[in-house]
Amino acid sequence: MTLITLKPEDRVIFLGDYVDRGRHSCQVLQTIMDFETRHPGQVTVLLGNHDEWFCDWLFEPENAYIGYAMNMGIETIESFFTEHNFQAILNSQGDAPNIHVRLQAIEEKLRENLLNAPEHQKLLTWLKRKYQFPRYVETPTQIFVHAGVDEEAGEYWKSATAPEIFTCKYPFTTGKFYKTIICGHFRSSFVAGDEGYLDRVYFDQASHYFIDGYVNKSGKVPVLVYDTQSKQYTSFEKIADTWHEYRLNERSN
């Protein structure tokens, strides 16, 4: 984030999945919120499926992914606590009659403590607001979204796309669409059928740009740049410790 310098006319769109991929999810969310605060009106933060699952668990537990807190979400939740406080909650239900009751009690205690933590109120208010926002950004020629849209619906995709498709779409779609779709979610190497696309952006030579979602393996967050004047897309690669911008193949129309 420290490498990003914005001009007044620049805009940044984050495509989601900030949590569940390491022990620093809280810090990642804080960094993004701080970046948005420093650049009011220039930053849009979209949620991915992992962010939705965390928000479901935190704000709407009746709709939560079953087992989220004790499986894929445990490191995300832990990142909001000190080690001492987290362990204290885990050990606080030792007299529960069975493991199911104990896990349920621990989960409720974690949620209660997190929602009421004074040090996280600003971040949680910000996150809840993002949770209530649309899952896409549309321009006259583009759709920015975490996973994708229902392309069979054509120009009616906004009303025809089921809510979960915006963040959980599978399988991916390639080929011609009437707008350019910029998404994350998928492994670029899987879409391209080429392992060389790890940590890169894959363009399907038609209407889709896939920003690699396998960041937990690559350790890099790919960036796609769109120049509104030249209508060109570029990205970056690191060669000999220096970042170089390169141009992606453009659409033919």
Short mmCIF file of the C-alpha atoms (twelve columns), coordinates in Angstrom:
data_MODEL
# 
_entry.id   MODEL 
# 
loop_
_atom_site.group_PDB 
_atom_site.id 
_atom_site.type_symbol 
_atom_site.label_atom_id 
_atom_site.label_alt_id 
_atom_site.label_comp_id 
_atom_site.label_asym_id 
_atom_site.label_seq_id 
_atom_site.Cartn_x 
_atom_site.Cartn_y 
_atom_site.Cartn_z 
_atom_site.pdbx_PDB_model_num 
ATOM 1   C CA . MET A 1   0.000   0.000   0.000   1 
ATOM 2   C CA . THR A 2   2.909   2.337   0.634   1 
ATOM 3   C CA . LEU A 3   3.814   2.056   -3.061  1 
ATOM 4   C CA . ILE A 4   0.481   3.541   -4.160  1 
ATOM 5   C CA . THR A 5   0.486   7.269   -4.873  1 
ATOM 6   C CA . LEU A 6   -2.811  8.637   -6.132  1 
ATOM 7   C CA . LYS A 7   -3.349  11.665  -8.312  1 
ATOM 8   C CA . PRO A 8   -6.622  13.569  -7.808  1 
ATOM 9   C CA . GLU A 9   -8.150  11.915  -10.883 1 
ATOM 10  C CA . ASP A 10  -7.154  8.361   -9.899  1 
ATOM 11  C CA . ARG A 11  -9.525  5.753   -8.509  1 
ATOM 12  C CA . VAL A 12  -8.786  2.464   -6.736  1 
ATOM 13  C CA . ILE A 13  -11.193 -0.489  -6.575  1 
ATOM 14  C CA . PHE A 14  -10.469 -3.386  -4.214  1 
ATOM 15  C CA . LEU A 15  -12.112 -6.643  -5.312  1 
ATOM 16  C CA . GLY A 16  -12.393 -8.519  -2.026  1 
ATOM 17  C CA . ASP A 17  -11.131 -11.473 0.032   1 
ATOM 18  C CA . TYR A 18  -9.169  -9.592  2.668   1 
ATOM 19  C CA . VAL A 19  -9.665  -12.229 5.387   1 
ATOM 20  C CA . ASP A 20  -9.271  -15.978 6.004   1 
ATOM 21  C CA . ARG A 21  -5.846  -16.259 4.394   1 
ATOM 22  C CA . GLY A 22  -3.511  -15.725 7.335   1 
ATOM 23  C CA . ARG A 23  -3.194  -14.434 10.871  1 
ATOM 24  C CA . HIS A 24  -3.434  -10.711 10.119  1 
ATOM 25  C CA . SER A 25  -6.947  -10.229 8.711   1 
ATOM 26  C CA . CYS A 26  -7.798  -7.470  11.180  1 
ATOM 27  C CA . GLN A 27  -4.650  -5.580  10.226  1 
ATOM 28  C CA . VAL A 28  -5.415  -5.979  6.513   1 
ATOM 29  C CA . LEU A 29  -8.900  -4.523  6.976   1 
ATOM 30  C CA . GLN A 30  -7.469  -1.694  9.069   1 
ATOM 31  C CA . THR A 31  -4.896  -0.902  6.380   1 
ATOM 32  C CA . ILE A 32  -7.562  -0.744  3.668   1 
ATOM 33  C CA . MET A 33  -9.837  1.417   5.811   1 
ATOM 34  C CA . ASP A 34  -6.974  3.805   6.567   1 
ATOM 35  C CA . PHE A 35  -6.086  3.989   2.874   1 
ATOM 36  C CA . GLU A 36  -9.683  4.829   1.984   1 
ATOM 37  C CA . THR A 37  -9.752  7.480   4.714   1 
ATOM 38  C CA . ARG A 38  -6.636  9.132   3.306   1 
ATOM 39  C CA . HIS A 39  -8.176  9.255   -0.181  1 
ATOM 40  C CA . PRO A 40  -11.855 10.210  0.260   1 
ATOM 41  C CA . GLY A 41  -13.973 9.670   -2.822  1 
ATOM 42  C CA . GLN A 42  -11.233 7.799   -4.679  1 
ATOM 43  C CA . VAL A 43  -11.430 4.320   -3.156  1 
ATOM 44  C CA . THR A 44  -14.122 1.644   -3.485  1 
ATOM 45  C CA . VAL A 45  -13.960 -1.486  -1.340  1 
ATOM 46  C CA . LEU A 46  -15.949 -4.476  -2.604  1 
ATOM 47  C CA . LEU A 47  -16.395 -7.611  -0.525  1 
ATOM 48  C CA . GLY A 48  -15.478 -11.131 -1.576  1 
ATOM 49  C CA . ASN A 49  -17.009 -14.385 -0.391  1 
ATOM 50  C CA . HIS A 50  -14.616 -14.750 2.550   1 
ATOM 51  C CA . ASP A 51  -15.397 -11.228 3.733   1 
ATOM 52  C CA . GLU A 52  -19.107 -11.984 3.421   1 
ATOM 53  C CA . TRP A 53  -18.738 -15.183 5.448   1 
ATOM 54  C CA . PHE A 54  -16.978 -13.285 8.218   1 
ATOM 55  C CA . CYS A 55  -19.600 -10.519 8.164   1 
ATOM 56  C CA . ASP A 56  -22.422 -13.076 8.154   1 
ATOM 57  C CA . TRP A 57  -20.922 -14.705 11.248  1 
ATOM 58  C CA . LEU A 58  -20.383 -11.370 12.983  1 
ATOM 59  C CA . PHE A 59  -23.459 -9.325  12.045  1 
ATOM 60  C CA . GLU A 60  -26.080 -11.897 10.980  1 
ATOM 61  C CA . PRO A 61  -25.200 -15.181 12.739  1 
ATOM 62  C CA . GLU A 62  -28.512 -16.727 11.746  1 
ATOM 63  C CA . ASN A 63  -27.238 -16.659 8.150   1 
ATOM 64  C CA . ALA A 64  -23.672 -17.688 8.956   1 
ATOM 65  C CA . TYR A 65  -21.737 -20.350 7.082   1 
ATOM 66  C CA . ILE A 66  -22.043 -23.465 9.270   1 
ATOM 67  C CA . GLY A 67  -18.799 -24.111 11.100  1 
ATOM 68  C CA . TYR A 68  -17.154 -20.899 9.902   1 
ATOM 69  C CA . ALA A 69  -15.834 -19.785 13.286  1 
ATOM 70  C CA . MET A 70  -14.204 -23.085 14.179  1 
ATOM 71  C CA . ASN A 71  -12.771 -23.788 10.734  1 
ATOM 72  C CA . MET A 72  -11.730 -21.367 7.999   1 
ATOM 73  C CA . GLY A 73  -12.607 -18.293 10.058  1 
ATOM 74  C CA . ILE A 74  -10.715 -19.068 13.245  1 
ATOM 75  C CA . GLU A 75  -7.540  -17.164 12.310  1 
ATOM 76  C CA . THR A 76  -9.570  -14.193 11.109  1 
ATOM 77  C CA . ILE A 77  -11.454 -13.992 14.398  1 
ATOM 78  C CA . GLU A 78  -8.273  -14.514 16.415  1 
ATOM 79  C CA . SER A 79  -6.609  -11.568 14.653  1 
ATOM 80  C CA . PHE A 80  -8.989  -9.212  16.488  1 
ATOM 81  C CA . PHE A 81  -7.853  -10.401 19.934  1 
ATOM 82  C CA . THR A 82  -4.681  -10.441 21.959  1 
ATOM 83  C CA . GLU A 83  -3.331  -13.951 22.409  1 
ATOM 84  C CA . HIS A 84  -4.142  -13.823 26.120  1 
ATOM 85  C CA . ASN A 85  -7.770  -12.752 25.630  1 
ATOM 86  C CA . PHE A 86  -8.354  -15.233 22.833  1 
ATOM 87  C CA . GLN A 87  -7.052  -18.155 24.886  1 
ATOM 88  C CA . ALA A 88  -9.070  -17.035 27.892  1 
ATOM 89  C CA . ILE A 89  -12.273 -17.252 25.865  1 
ATOM 90  C CA . LEU A 90  -11.334 -20.659 24.464  1 
ATOM 91  C CA . ASN A 91  -10.758 -21.943 28.005  1 
ATOM 92  C CA . SER A 92  -13.818 -20.299 29.532  1 
ATOM 93  C CA . GLN A 93  -16.339 -23.030 28.752  1 
ATOM 94  C CA . GLY A 94  -14.570 -26.048 30.194  1 
ATOM 95  C CA . ASP A 95  -17.597 -27.168 32.212  1 
ATOM 96  C CA . ALA A 96  -19.915 -27.458 29.199  1 
ATOM 97  C CA . PRO A 97  -21.815 -30.784 29.116  1 
ATOM 98  C CA . ASN A 98  -20.542 -31.762 25.651  1 
ATOM 99  C CA . ILE A 99  -18.254 -30.572 22.876  1 
ATOM 100 C CA . HIS A 100 -21.102 -29.179 20.764  1 
ATOM 101 C CA . VAL A 101 -22.411 -26.996 23.578  1 
ATOM 102 C CA . ARG A 102 -18.879 -25.897 24.453  1 
ATOM 103 C CA . LEU A 103 -18.042 -24.856 20.863  1 
ATOM 104 C CA . GLN A 104 -21.324 -22.992 20.527  1 
ATOM 105 C CA . ALA A 105 -20.708 -21.139 23.781  1 
ATOM 106 C CA . ILE A 106 -17.155 -20.233 22.728  1 
ATOM 107 C CA . GLU A 107 -18.392 -18.959 19.383  1 
ATOM 108 C CA . GLU A 108 -21.032 -16.766 21.009  1 
ATOM 109 C CA . LYS A 109 -18.477 -15.435 23.489  1 
ATOM 110 C CA . LEU A 110 -16.036 -14.567 20.707  1 
ATOM 111 C CA . ARG A 111 -18.734 -12.738 18.768  1 
ATOM 112 C CA . GLU A 112 -19.959 -10.841 21.827  1 
ATOM 113 C CA . ASN A 113 -16.466 -9.749  22.833  1 
ATOM 114 C CA . LEU A 114 -15.543 -8.705  19.310  1 
ATOM 115 C CA . LEU A 115 -18.707 -6.686  18.740  1 
ATOM 116 C CA . ASN A 116 -18.180 -4.851  22.026  1 
ATOM 117 C CA . ALA A 117 -14.429 -4.281  21.795  1 
ATOM 118 C CA . PRO A 118 -13.892 -0.489  22.069  1 
ATOM 119 C CA . GLU A 119 -10.689 -0.610  20.030  1 
ATOM 120 C CA . HIS A 120 -12.498 -2.108  17.024  1 
ATOM 121 C CA . GLN A 121 -15.681 -0.020  16.899  1 
ATOM 122 C CA . LYS A 122 -14.508 2.263   14.097  1 
ATOM 123 C CA . LEU A 123 -13.330 -0.672  11.976  1 
ATOM 124 C CA . LEU A 124 -16.487 -2.722  12.567  1 
ATOM 125 C CA . THR A 125 -18.723 0.233   11.702  1 
ATOM 126 C CA . TRP A 126 -16.776 0.684   8.472   1 
ATOM 127 C CA . LEU A 127 -16.941 -3.046  7.680   1 
ATOM 128 C CA . LYS A 128 -20.674 -3.259  8.343   1 
ATOM 129 C CA . ARG A 129 -21.214 -0.367  5.948   1 
ATOM 130 C CA . LYS A 130 -19.254 -2.218  3.249   1 
ATOM 131 C CA . TYR A 131 -21.316 -5.329  3.997   1 
ATOM 132 C CA . GLN A 132 -24.456 -3.375  3.095   1 
ATOM 133 C CA . PHE A 133 -23.055 -1.943  -0.152  1 
ATOM 134 C CA . PRO A 134 -23.556 -3.453  -3.651  1 
ATOM 135 C CA . ARG A 135 -21.061 -6.133  -4.658  1 
ATOM 136 C CA . TYR A 136 -20.087 -4.534  -7.961  1 
ATOM 137 C CA . VAL A 137 -19.022 -1.283  -9.578  1 
ATOM 138 C CA . GLU A 138 -20.301 -0.506  -13.070 1 
ATOM 139 C CA . THR A 139 -18.976 1.966   -15.603 1 
ATOM 140 C CA . PRO A 140 -20.307 2.542   -19.138 1 
ATOM 141 C CA . THR A 141 -17.969 -0.202  -20.430 1 
ATOM 142 C CA . GLN A 142 -16.898 -2.248  -17.385 1 
ATOM 143 C CA . ILE A 143 -18.074 -4.331  -14.435 1 
ATOM 144 C CA . PHE A 144 -15.790 -4.671  -11.418 1 
ATOM 145 C CA . VAL A 145 -16.828 -7.588  -9.205  1 
ATOM 146 C CA . HIS A 146 -15.244 -10.175 -6.941  1 
ATOM 147 C CA . ALA A 147 -16.303 -13.358 -8.767  1 
ATOM 148 C CA . GLY A 148 -18.589 -12.520 -11.678 1 
ATOM 149 C CA . VAL A 149 -22.152 -12.007 -12.881 1 
ATOM 150 C CA . ASP A 150 -24.818 -14.059 -14.639 1 
ATOM 151 C CA . GLU A 151 -23.702 -13.427 -18.198 1 
ATOM 152 C CA . GLU A 152 -26.521 -15.466 -19.696 1 
ATOM 153 C CA . ALA A 153 -28.811 -12.615 -18.645 1 
ATOM 154 C CA . GLY A 154 -26.944 -10.209 -20.908 1 
ATOM 155 C CA . GLU A 155 -27.760 -6.565  -20.231 1 
ATOM 156 C CA . TYR A 156 -30.192 -7.639  -17.483 1 
ATOM 157 C CA . TRP A 157 -27.406 -9.104  -15.345 1 
ATOM 158 C CA . LYS A 158 -27.958 -6.677  -12.443 1 
ATOM 159 C CA . SER A 159 -31.468 -7.932  -11.719 1 
ATOM 160 C CA . ALA A 160 -30.916 -11.536 -12.832 1 
ATOM 161 C CA . THR A 161 -27.679 -12.327 -10.968 1 
ATOM 162 C CA . ALA A 162 -28.299 -14.199 -7.712  1 
ATOM 163 C CA . PRO A 163 -26.575 -12.412 -4.784  1 
ATOM 164 C CA . GLU A 164 -24.162 -15.275 -4.142  1 
ATOM 165 C CA . ILE A 165 -22.918 -15.259 -7.744  1 
ATOM 166 C CA . PHE A 166 -21.285 -11.846 -7.327  1 
ATOM 167 C CA . THR A 167 -18.920 -13.290 -4.720  1 
ATOM 168 C CA . CYS A 168 -19.008 -17.085 -5.145  1 
ATOM 169 C CA . LYS A 169 -19.484 -17.667 -8.874  1 
ATOM 170 C CA . TYR A 170 -18.251 -21.028 -10.131 1 
ATOM 171 C CA . PRO A 171 -17.329 -22.102 -12.695 1 
ATOM 172 C CA . PHE A 172 -15.750 -19.023 -14.233 1 
ATOM 173 C CA . THR A 173 -16.951 -17.618 -17.563 1 
ATOM 174 C CA . THR A 174 -14.760 -16.583 -20.466 1 
ATOM 175 C CA . GLY A 175 -15.505 -15.258 -23.934 1 
ATOM 176 C CA . LYS A 176 -17.416 -12.320 -25.315 1 
ATOM 177 C CA . PHE A 177 -19.668 -10.170 -23.133 1 
ATOM 178 C CA . TYR A 178 -21.070 -6.738  -23.906 1 
ATOM 179 C CA . LYS A 179 -19.018 -5.178  -21.098 1 
ATOM 180 C CA . THR A 180 -15.513 -5.904  -19.852 1 
ATOM 181 C CA . ILE A 181 -15.567 -7.838  -16.570 1 
ATOM 182 C CA . ILE A 182 -12.724 -7.371  -14.092 1 
ATOM 183 C CA . CYS A 183 -12.767 -9.932  -11.280 1 
ATOM 184 C CA . GLY A 184 -10.634 -11.745 -8.730  1 
ATOM 185 C CA . HIS A 185 -11.713 -14.864 -6.795  1 
ATOM 186 C CA . PHE A 186 -10.192 -17.412 -9.169  1 
ATOM 187 C CA . ARG A 187 -6.639  -18.581 -9.637  1 
ATOM 188 C CA . SER A 188 -5.450  -17.004 -12.867 1 
ATOM 189 C CA . SER A 189 -3.329  -20.061 -13.577 1 
ATOM 190 C CA . PHE A 190 -6.426  -22.279 -13.364 1 
ATOM 191 C CA . VAL A 191 -8.429  -20.086 -15.734 1 
ATOM 192 C CA . ALA A 192 -5.525  -19.785 -18.171 1 
ATOM 193 C CA . GLY A 193 -4.455  -23.421 -17.879 1 
ATOM 194 C CA . ASP A 194 -0.931  -22.112 -17.376 1 
ATOM 195 C CA . GLU A 195 0.970   -22.079 -14.061 1 
ATOM 196 C CA . GLY A 196 2.918   -19.093 -15.339 1 
ATOM 197 C CA . TYR A 197 -0.063  -16.906 -14.445 1 
ATOM 198 C CA . LEU A 198 0.483   -17.277 -10.703 1 
ATOM 199 C CA . ASP A 199 0.536   -13.708 -9.294  1 
ATOM 200 C CA . ARG A 200 -0.481  -12.264 -12.679 1 
ATOM 201 C CA . VAL A 201 -3.564  -10.946 -14.452 1 
ATOM 202 C CA . TYR A 202 -5.023  -13.192 -17.154 1 
ATOM 203 C CA . PHE A 203 -6.900  -11.668 -20.103 1 
ATOM 204 C CA . ASP A 204 -9.045  -14.130 -22.062 1 
ATOM 205 C CA . GLN A 205 -8.652  -12.136 -25.305 1 
ATOM 206 C CA . ALA A 206 -12.350 -11.285 -25.222 1 
ATOM 207 C CA . SER A 207 -14.072 -9.580  -22.274 1 
ATOM 208 C CA . HIS A 208 -12.573 -10.841 -19.001 1 
ATOM 209 C CA . TYR A 209 -9.617  -9.863  -16.832 1 
ATOM 210 C CA . PHE A 210 -8.889  -12.296 -14.002 1 
ATOM 211 C CA . ILE A 211 -6.736  -10.835 -11.224 1 
ATOM 212 C CA . ASP A 212 -5.032  -13.804 -9.565  1 
ATOM 213 C CA . GLY A 213 -6.691  -14.850 -6.309  1 
ATOM 214 C CA . TYR A 214 -3.976  -17.275 -5.180  1 
ATOM 215 C CA . VAL A 215 -2.229  -14.621 -3.104  1 
ATOM 216 C CA . ASN A 216 -1.701  -16.954 -0.143  1 
ATOM 217 C CA . LYS A 217 0.703   -18.925 -2.352  1 
ATOM 218 C CA . SER A 218 2.311   -16.152 -4.406  1 
ATOM 219 C CA . GLY A 219 2.618   -13.616 -1.598  1 
ATOM 220 C CA . LYS A 220 1.838   -10.864 -4.116  1 
ATOM 221 C CA . VAL A 221 -1.293  -8.844  -4.786  1 
ATOM 222 C CA . PRO A 222 -1.604  -8.311  -8.561  1 
ATOM 223 C CA . VAL A 223 -2.643  -4.858  -9.722  1 
ATOM 224 C CA . LEU A 224 -4.590  -4.073  -12.885 1 
ATOM 225 C CA . VAL A 225 -4.378  -0.500  -14.163 1 
ATOM 226 C CA . TYR A 226 -6.852  1.002   -16.625 1 
ATOM 227 C CA . ASP A 227 -6.013  4.265   -18.376 1 
ATOM 228 C CA . THR A 228 -9.283  6.039   -19.109 1 
ATOM 229 C CA . GLN A 229 -7.647  8.147   -21.820 1 
ATOM 230 C CA . SER A 230 -5.814  5.472   -23.834 1 
ATOM 231 C CA . LYS A 231 -8.305  2.685   -22.898 1 
ATOM 232 C CA . GLN A 232 -5.325  0.412   -22.210 1 
ATOM 233 C CA . TYR A 233 -4.899  -2.142  -19.415 1 
ATOM 234 C CA . THR A 234 -1.520  -2.685  -17.773 1 
ATOM 235 C CA . SER A 235 -0.112  -4.627  -14.844 1 
ATOM 236 C CA . PHE A 236 3.232   -5.034  -13.082 1 
ATOM 237 C CA . GLU A 237 5.929   -7.667  -12.727 1 
ATOM 238 C CA . LYS A 238 9.046   -7.677  -10.592 1 
ATOM 239 C CA . ILE A 239 12.342  -8.172  -12.412 1 
ATOM 240 C CA . ALA A 240 15.625  -7.984  -10.493 1 
ATOM 241 C CA . ASP A 241 13.979  -6.270  -7.515  1 
ATOM 242 C CA . THR A 242 12.413  -3.612  -9.740  1 
ATOM 243 C CA . TRP A 243 8.737   -3.339  -10.643 1 
ATOM 244 C CA . HIS A 244 8.036   -2.985  -14.372 1 
ATOM 245 C CA . GLU A 245 4.707   -2.018  -15.908 1 
ATOM 246 C CA . TYR A 246 3.614   -4.072  -18.905 1 
ATOM 247 C CA . ARG A 247 0.657   -3.834  -21.240 1 
ATOM 248 C CA . LEU A 248 -1.984  -6.543  -21.478 1 
ATOM 249 C CA . ASN A 249 -3.491  -7.402  -24.835 1 
ATOM 250 C CA . GLU A 250 -6.478  -5.238  -25.575 1 
ATOM 251 C CA . ARG A 251 -9.922  -6.034  -26.872 1 
ATOM 252 C CA . SER A 252 -10.273 -5.881  -30.637 1 
ATOM 253 C CA . ASN A 253 -13.325 -3.590  -30.655 1 
# 
